[in-house]
Amino acid sequence: RLAQRALDAALVEAGRCGSGPAASLVVASLLRASASPAHRDAAGLGALEWAARRGESDVVDQLLRAGVDVDRAAAVKKPPYTALQLAVMGGRAAAARALLEARADPAVRAEGRQLIHLAALAPSPPELLQLLLMGGDDGAEQSVSATTSSGWTPLFLAVAADNLPVTKTLLTLGCTPMDTARGRGLLHHAAACGAAAVAAWLCDEFKAQLPLDGRDSKGRTPLHAAAAHGHARVVKALLAAPNTERRGGHRSTK
């Protein structure tokens, strides 16, 4: 029993720390030695969840072939994420594809968020977002307009997190700079959330569609929203935006 426990723990450790071909070799050896792919650590994560989180798609394939349940959730972590959710949260496109090809449930939710919402908050490459949005045999068929239980779309989550790369990608995959959510436009949302990088880019890229004197449902301009929430970096970015000019020593929108 001691030997079996040692093998099982070693398999989880290989999923947690291993990388590249060496990890695949170690996992293959441990599985041949009868290590259990179902074993979990104190956090409720097994080798599959760790490998998915780290993006080790070859290890994920090996563990799935060994019979581990593709849709099992972490036993202890709150919320209890599945391997697919962990792969998406890590921005791991190859691991997510491997899990979807193994029929992992694409409709899984955590705290009211779908996979596409988790991807919007992650360092997600374009191929992961495309995988989730475009669907197909191995895709998750998520919607770019899907809302969380709080009413936010993937685009607005990415903006709130100041996740500029994902914001740019979503704007090529069906979102528009004129999208609104909960009474806010995109630039107002960036200002209210302190997303300085996104706010500066929106001002530069979409100055015609997103004027600085535009008002949200509360009657505030983006500059007012940023100042009201104490976001100095956003205030600075908005004052430096190309559609502002100095008048009498002050900035005014034009």
Backbone torsions as a table, in degrees:
resi	resn	phi	psi	omega
1	ARG	NA	-39.2	177.3
2	LEU	-61.8	-41.5	179.5
3	ALA	-64.5	-40.1	179.7
4	GLN	-65.7	-42.0	178.5
5	ARG	-63.4	-37.8	179.0
6	ALA	-65.4	-41.3	177.8
7	LEU	-63.6	-44.8	-178.6
8	ASP	-62.6	-44.6	179.7
9	ALA	-64.6	-37.4	179.3
10	ALA	-65.7	-35.0	179.0
11	LEU	-66.5	-43.4	177.0
12	VAL	-61.6	-41.9	-179.8
13	GLU	-64.5	-36.3	177.2
14	ALA	-63.8	-39.3	176.2
15	GLY	-68.9	-33.0	-176.6
16	ARG	-77.7	-37.0	-171.7
17	CYS	-116.9	-19.1	-175.0
18	GLY	-71.8	155.2	177.3
19	SER	-150.0	144.6	174.8
20	GLY	70.4	-161.4	-178.0
21	PRO	-57.9	-34.1	-179.8
22	ALA	-61.2	-41.2	178.7
23	ALA	-63.3	-40.6	178.9
24	SER	-61.9	-41.8	179.4
25	LEU	-64.7	-43.4	-179.6
26	VAL	-64.4	-45.8	-179.8
27	VAL	-62.3	-42.6	178.6
28	ALA	-60.8	-42.1	179.8
29	SER	-64.8	-43.2	-179.5
30	LEU	-67.0	-38.0	177.6
31	LEU	-66.4	-38.4	176.4
32	ARG	-65.0	-29.1	179.2
33	ALA	-85.0	10.4	175.5
34	SER	77.5	24.2	170.6
35	ALA	-64.5	141.7	-176.3
36	SER	-86.3	120.9	177.6
37	PRO	-70.3	-10.3	-179.6
38	ALA	-87.8	-7.5	-176.3
39	HIS	-67.7	145.1	179.6
40	ARG	-126.2	157.9	176.3
41	ASP	-91.0	-171.7	-175.9
42	ALA	-64.3	-23.7	178.6
43	ALA	-85.8	0.3	-179.6
44	GLY	83.3	13.2	-179.7
45	LEU	-105.9	136.5	174.8
46	GLY	-102.4	-175.6	180.0
47	ALA	-59.8	-36.0	-179.2
48	LEU	-63.1	-46.6	-178.3
49	GLU	-65.4	-41.4	178.8
50	TRP	-64.8	-44.3	-179.0
51	ALA	-64.7	-38.6	178.2
52	ALA	-64.6	-42.8	-179.4
53	ARG	-63.7	-35.2	-178.9
54	ARG	-87.2	-9.6	178.8
55	GLY	82.1	22.7	179.1
56	GLU	-86.4	82.2	-172.7
57	SER	-65.2	-33.5	178.0
58	ASP	-64.7	-41.0	177.6
59	VAL	-66.3	-41.1	176.3
60	VAL	-56.4	-46.2	179.0
61	ASP	-59.3	-44.5	-179.5
62	GLN	-61.3	-44.6	-177.7
63	LEU	-68.6	-36.5	177.1
64	LEU	-66.3	-39.6	177.0
65	ARG	-65.9	-25.5	178.7
66	ALA	-78.7	-5.0	171.9
67	GLY	102.0	9.5	178.6
68	VAL	-67.5	144.6	-179.2
69	ASP	-68.4	118.4	-174.8
70	VAL	-68.1	-24.6	-175.7
71	ASP	-106.7	10.4	179.5
72	ARG	-67.1	147.7	179.8
73	ALA	-104.4	153.9	176.9
74	ALA	-54.7	135.8	-171.9
75	ALA	-77.6	-23.0	-173.2
76	VAL	-119.0	-41.7	-174.9
77	LYS	-58.6	143.9	178.6
78	LYS	-119.2	123.9	-9.2
79	PRO	-69.0	161.2	-174.9
80	PRO	-80.8	84.4	-176.4
81	TYR	-67.8	147.5	171.7
82	THR	-87.2	170.3	178.1
83	ALA	-60.0	-38.5	179.6
84	LEU	-63.6	-44.4	177.8
85	GLN	-61.7	-40.7	-180.0
86	LEU	-66.1	-38.6	177.4
87	ALA	-63.1	-43.5	179.9
88	VAL	-66.0	-42.0	-179.9
89	MET	-63.7	-26.3	177.0
90	GLY	-89.3	-1.5	-177.9
91	GLY	70.0	31.6	-173.5
92	ARG	-98.9	91.7	-173.9
93	ALA	-65.8	-45.3	-176.7
94	ALA	-64.5	-42.4	179.0
95	ALA	-66.3	-40.8	178.2
96	ALA	-62.8	-40.1	178.9
97	ARG	-64.2	-42.8	179.3
98	ALA	-60.4	-41.3	-179.7
99	LEU	-69.7	-39.3	178.1
100	LEU	-67.2	-38.0	176.8
101	GLU	-64.3	-26.2	177.1
102	ALA	-87.8	11.8	176.5
103	ARG	70.9	34.6	169.9
104	ALA	-62.9	146.4	-175.8
105	ASP	-70.6	114.0	-179.5
106	PRO	-79.2	-10.2	-177.6
107	ALA	-93.2	5.8	-177.9
108	VAL	-62.1	142.7	-179.2
109	ARG	-126.3	156.3	174.3
110	ALA	-140.3	118.4	179.9
111	GLU	52.3	41.0	177.6
112	GLY	79.7	7.6	-178.5
113	ARG	-110.2	133.3	174.0
114	GLN	-84.7	176.8	-179.6
115	LEU	-58.4	-40.5	-177.3
116	ILE	-65.6	-30.4	176.4
117	HIS	-69.9	-40.5	176.9
118	LEU	-63.9	-39.2	179.6
119	ALA	-65.7	-33.6	-179.2
120	ALA	-66.0	-25.2	-179.4
121	LEU	-93.8	-5.2	-173.6
122	ALA	-103.3	169.7	173.1
123	PRO	-78.7	62.2	-170.4
124	SER	-81.3	127.1	174.0
125	PRO	-73.6	159.5	-179.6
126	PRO	-53.9	-36.0	-177.5
127	GLU	-65.5	-30.0	176.7
128	LEU	-70.8	-44.4	178.3
129	LEU	-63.0	-40.2	177.8
130	GLN	-64.6	-40.2	178.5
131	LEU	-59.3	-44.0	-177.2
132	LEU	-74.1	-34.8	-174.4
133	LEU	-89.0	-32.9	-174.0
134	MET	-83.6	-20.2	178.6
135	GLY	70.6	-138.3	-175.5
136	GLY	95.4	-171.6	-175.9
137	ASP	-60.7	-33.8	-176.9
138	ASP	-115.9	12.8	-178.3
139	GLY	-97.9	169.2	-175.6
140	ALA	-97.9	-9.4	177.4
141	GLU	53.3	47.8	175.6
142	GLN	-81.0	162.4	179.7
143	SER	-107.9	137.1	179.1
144	VAL	-68.8	-18.2	179.6
145	SER	-101.1	5.6	-179.8
146	ALA	-62.1	138.7	-179.3
147	THR	-109.3	149.5	173.1
148	THR	-74.8	175.7	177.5
149	SER	-63.5	-16.9	178.3
150	SER	-95.1	-2.1	175.6
151	GLY	93.3	14.3	-179.3
152	TRP	-101.0	139.3	175.4
153	THR	-86.6	167.7	176.8
154	PRO	-54.7	-40.8	-179.1
155	LEU	-61.4	-44.4	-177.8
156	PHE	-70.9	-29.4	173.6
157	LEU	-67.7	-42.9	179.0
158	ALA	-63.0	-41.9	178.7
159	VAL	-63.4	-46.0	-178.5
160	ALA	-60.3	-33.3	179.5
161	ALA	-84.4	2.7	-176.2
162	ASP	56.4	36.4	-178.1
163	ASN	-91.0	82.5	-173.1
164	LEU	-65.0	-44.3	179.5
165	PRO	-57.8	-43.2	179.9
166	VAL	-71.4	-36.5	175.4
167	THR	-57.6	-46.9	179.2
168	LYS	-61.7	-43.2	-178.4
169	THR	-65.1	-44.3	-179.5
170	LEU	-61.9	-30.8	178.3
171	LEU	-74.5	-7.3	172.3
172	THR	-103.4	-3.7	-173.9
173	LEU	-117.3	25.7	174.6
174	GLY	120.4	-17.9	175.6
175	CYS	-81.3	161.6	177.2
176	THR	-132.6	156.8	178.1
177	PRO	-66.7	-12.3	179.7
178	MET	-93.4	2.8	178.0
179	ASP	-59.4	148.0	176.3
180	THR	-130.8	158.0	175.8
181	ALA	-154.3	130.2	177.1
182	ARG	52.2	42.0	175.6
183	GLY	80.3	8.5	-178.6
184	ARG	-119.0	142.3	166.9
185	GLY	-86.2	175.1	-173.9
186	LEU	-64.9	-44.7	-178.4
187	LEU	-68.7	-39.1	176.0
188	HIS	-61.6	-39.8	-179.5
189	HIS	-65.4	-43.8	177.3
190	ALA	-60.5	-41.7	-179.0
191	ALA	-65.8	-45.3	-177.4
192	ALA	-68.5	-27.7	-177.2
193	CYS	-94.6	-2.6	179.6
194	GLY	77.7	25.0	-178.3
195	ALA	-86.7	82.8	-172.0
196	ALA	-67.1	-43.8	-178.2
197	ALA	-63.8	-44.6	179.6
198	VAL	-66.4	-42.9	-179.6
199	ALA	-60.2	-44.8	180.0
200	ALA	-63.2	-41.4	-179.4
201	TRP	-67.4	-43.3	178.7
202	LEU	-60.3	-41.8	178.9
203	CYS	-62.2	-37.4	-178.1
204	ASP	-78.2	-39.7	-172.3
205	GLU	-86.5	-31.5	-172.8
206	PHE	-130.0	41.1	-175.6
207	LYS	-63.6	-25.4	178.7
208	ALA	-76.3	-40.0	-178.5
209	GLN	-81.5	-25.3	-174.8
210	LEU	-123.9	72.1	-177.6
211	PRO	-65.7	147.5	-178.2
212	LEU	-69.7	-16.2	178.3
213	ASP	-96.7	10.0	175.9
214	GLY	-66.3	149.9	-176.1
215	ARG	-114.8	143.0	174.3
216	ASP	-90.2	-172.3	-176.2
217	SER	-65.9	-15.9	177.4
218	LYS	-97.8	4.8	178.4
219	GLY	81.2	16.1	-176.8
220	ARG	-100.5	145.0	169.4
221	THR	-80.7	166.6	175.2
222	PRO	-56.1	-39.2	179.4
223	LEU	-63.7	-41.9	176.4
224	HIS	-61.2	-43.4	-178.5
225	ALA	-62.8	-43.4	179.7
226	ALA	-64.2	-44.3	-179.2
227	ALA	-66.1	-39.1	-178.4
228	ALA	-63.7	-30.3	-180.0
229	HIS	-96.7	4.1	176.3
230	GLY	72.2	29.8	-177.5
231	HIS	-95.2	86.6	-174.1
232	ALA	-63.1	-38.7	-178.4
233	ARG	-64.9	-37.0	178.1
234	VAL	-70.3	-41.3	176.7
235	VAL	-56.0	-46.3	179.6
236	LYS	-61.3	-42.5	-179.8
237	ALA	-65.1	-40.9	180.0
238	LEU	-68.4	-37.8	178.2
239	LEU	-68.4	-25.0	179.0
240	ALA	-92.1	1.1	-175.9
241	ALA	-63.1	151.0	-176.0
242	PRO	-68.1	-13.8	178.3
243	ASN	-105.5	34.3	169.1
244	THR	-124.5	155.2	178.4
245	GLU	-143.9	158.7	178.8
246	ARG	-83.9	138.7	172.8
247	ARG	-140.0	115.0	177.6
248	GLY	61.3	34.6	178.5
249	GLY	84.7	-0.6	-179.9
250	HIS	-120.7	160.7	174.9
251	ARG	-88.9	141.0	172.6
252	SER	-138.5	148.2	179.2
253	THR	-77.6	150.6	-178.9
254	LYS	-135.0	NA	NA
